[in-house]
């Protein structure tokens, strides 16, 4: 991974973007796209869409969501302790004892996510999985007025954002879901454009609000009106303890991008992806999903009168935690695979199944 591209990834990961609060990360996306996109637009929903060669015969869309799961401030009590609601799908156990940041109009306010100590839990409480209402954020406030002087109801919060390199080219961070996928589609777009005249009209969308219902994919895809689209997200790596490969598939970090097959994925798109991998010596893992996937591919496929859709994923350990872990080589190879796919879209293509 080139240093400039690596630095961009770190900036994405260390910039907050809870669903509905994506503006800071979208500014990074717009700035980075200036070197490769002919047009850059931000729609009223907040999606950022870059396009190159807009008059190409085939309209191609790459989509990665920029939002992350987060929290939203719901209540501040008399002592200044802050209660929150989830934004997206949370396991409350992941929150206990973590450092968090509340993102306010004047900047980030550090805090800690707390609950009653184990010494003071009743026997019944020890047997029960805590609910979000049993947790609170402590920012060190003296009282309600002190907390309200810096925090407002409706402010978003996230885990403390920190990128952590690991051994053998792995890296851990909050929000690898899906900022590693966002990085992939932007880098694939840049590489496809840099390789010479494009055979297709190529758009890339940094979509919003995926974690609360695939919402940005619906609106951005409607705007672009592509013939073919590929969503890039993360998928569960199964190369760690306690995960059953028989039910979840055999997916490992460091073995390349994952191309999905199933009813949410167009067969011709799948075969073109696999062919691109073979032609360019890019290792590809294959996985299956027997229904509409819980990714942007779900929304892309049923846009307007239907879009030939693919789903390519980066393997990710420990999803929706503070330590989501990926292989940087997998991300790099995924960007290469998608760039090769886009550059193979020559002329008018009939996507109707035969």
Secondary structure, 3 states (H helix, E strand, C coil): CCHHHHHHHHHHHCCCCECCCCHHHHHHHHHHHCCCCCEEEECCCCCEEEEECCCCCCEEEEEEECCECEEEEEEECCCCCEEEEEECCCCHHHCCCCEEEEEECCEEEEEEEECCCHHHCCHHHHCCCCCHHHCEEECCCCCHHHHHCCCCCCCEEEECCCCEECHHHEEEECCHHHHHHHHHHHHHHHHHHHCCCCCCEEEEEEECCHHHCCHHHHHHHHHHCCCEEEEEEEEECCCCCCCCHHHHCCCCCCCCEEEEECCCCCHHHHHHHHHHHHHCCCCEEEEECCCCCCCHHHHHHCCCCCCEEEEEEEEEECCCCCCEEEEHHHHHHHHHHHHHHHHCCCCCCCCCCC
